[in-house]
Amino acid sequence: MPTIKAIETMLVQLPTRREHKWTGLTESIGRYLLVRLTDSDGRVGWGEAPALKDWGGEFGRYFGESASIAQLVIQKYLSPALAGVELGNFAEMHARMDAVIRGYPYAKAAVEFAAYDVTGRWLDLPVHMLLGGRARALIPVTHSIGLISIAEAEKEVAQVAAEGIKTIKIKIGVDVKRDIDMVRTIRGAVGEDVELCVDANEGYRTPGEAITTVRAMEKYRLKYVEQPVMGIERIAEVARAIDSPVMADESAWNAHDAVQISERRAAQIVSIYTTKPGGLYKAMEVAAVCRAAGIICNVNGSVETGVGNLANIHLAAAAPAATLSCVVPVSTPAEWQKGQVGGIYYRDDLIVAPMKLVDGAIEVPTGPGMGIDVDLAKIEKYQVRD
């Protein structure tokens, strides 16, 4: 039985297509940590920690990780603890990681992704089969509009819709008038056939402010309203007062959070991450709780490079509860980019081939492990050594 032999880390920085920010974010996306895991037979698997220091849970319940923090945690704690663990024994892997250090789910997720990748390569199976099977072969994509100008957003969404993306997420939570104007303008630009959702990233100061603002937007037909305020009990207050479904994101990190959201009837939708619960193994626990509670889900993330985004795609393929379109990149290396913008957040990527977009949806890779190899030359090109 092959075992985990070595775990290495490296920082990378991908060039962005345009600035992409949301309420509370103060640093650029794309400066992330890669993990290379080698097993006792010499096989290699890859993972990623798209860690951001400004991203955490409500009221300090969970805290931000940076790429450098994740790197330290992996090198000092996780790597020594995981030496000799059998491939495929994810239960033991998580038990060891949680015993050696509390928290730091992004660091743990990155190592676990690499372990899933190498295990799939060993067994000649795609990762979604290791998660229980493929519930869907296509993952519909939601394109995210960050905190950019209304004029820039209007131009971008028109092209995104023309490219076949069927759902657009609009970042709000900065200024009430600006937010309402943005939603109205985007609805006019894309017509009635494209779904619109909004994400405040806890940006509204009170439930009352959120309720008033969303009510003014609802005439433009919202698919859902994501995390309008901070706090499970406060998003529940908003959910009771508006017609649009509410999605929990910052309030929903792990299976226990999903239980609380269900008990308090705080949201009809939960955004599942591969990273917030600490990896794919625990993300499937979140998905199982939501399915049992009748909560529908999507898969969301921190605008990963292709390495981390492959984990998103396999989770979305395997989790039965993930019935909504997913806020994931369409990871595409520079040589395959032809001016498209739908799902494109970076000018290049770290995988050898692009994710295949079919009618606004990503085709789930079926090769062993994560299904698309990393490009070692690109990793060398974008590695940060400071």
Phi, psi and omega in degrees: 000120178294152182229169176287126182254314185213146177229122179241156180228155175204143177270140175228161175219111177272144175286132182275152176289319174207168176297135178227110181226166175219173183304125177094347181275131182240000180233165183283145171289161171097351174265092191234173183252129174260148177238131173245117182250129179247134179265177186291347176262359178096359177289155183234138172232156185236144175219174184213140171248100177278059190279137179230129185294337182269001186254119179202185182273180185288141174052037178072012182297322171229159190231162182290148169240143169259169177300322181292322177296314179300321179297316179298315181299317181294312185292318187276325188244307190288315182301311178298324184289335187262356180301126177089358178291136180293140175300139180090349181267074184287334176297313179293322180303311180291323178299318180293316181296317182289334179284327186276333178201137178278146176075209181054057183293331181292319176298315181294320180297318182299316178294319182294321176303315180297324178292320176296318181300310183290327177294317177297323178292323177296316184271355182060045179228146173289154184301324182297334176289328176290339179269000178123354178121174184260110177281336180206147182263344179235136180248102179301142186255134168257125179271132183261130173260113181284195182278074178248176181291157180297320181295317179294319179296319181300317179293317184293316184293328177298319179289320179301314180296321179295332179280354174104000175290134189253355179222137180233132176255132184250122176284128180228196177095015182255306182213129187301310182298314178301318182297315180294317178299321180297313181296317179298316182295317182292321176300319178294328183284327186256349181079192187268351185274348180261134178281140176241136171228158182235150183222113182270350183047047178067018192286336182280141190288328183220158172302323180298316178298318179296316182298312180299317182293313181295320178301324178289336180272337192296339177297341180266011173063095180258132177289319174196165178241115186265127173037067183293327181221173177274135172108131180302315182292333181278325175290332175297321178297318177294316183301324181289341189255350182242164179275326183289145175296147176257138175252135174266132177233284178302335178277354187233094180256321188219183184296324179296319176300319180298323176298314180296319178298319178294314182300322184267001182049046187278333184205149175271345185226142173236135176269114181268135173248154170284336190262317186303319178280349180107018177135178183294320182303314181277335174296325176293331173294317177301314181298322180292318177298315181297319180296319179294329182272357182076022177264130178270161189221162161233177171249131184231176180189199184245040178055062184294160164288176181302330181298309179285330181293331175301322176297319175305313186294318180292323175296314180297328178289325189266334186276112181301330183287345185276069186271346181272161175296152192249143180271079184230149176292159167260084191299121189218116175299158186304322185291347177254359179277128183236034180094002179288152180236341181297114180075008182258113180246344181237154179276355179202175178210177189251011178249156189282342181218155181283154167292139185271121180261123181236109178053048177080012182225146178275132177282125184292125179296144182243004177287171182295150182066222179289345169098341175226130182288155173281157178259105185296327178293321178292320178298318177297320182296320188257007179292139180255127185243017180271000000 
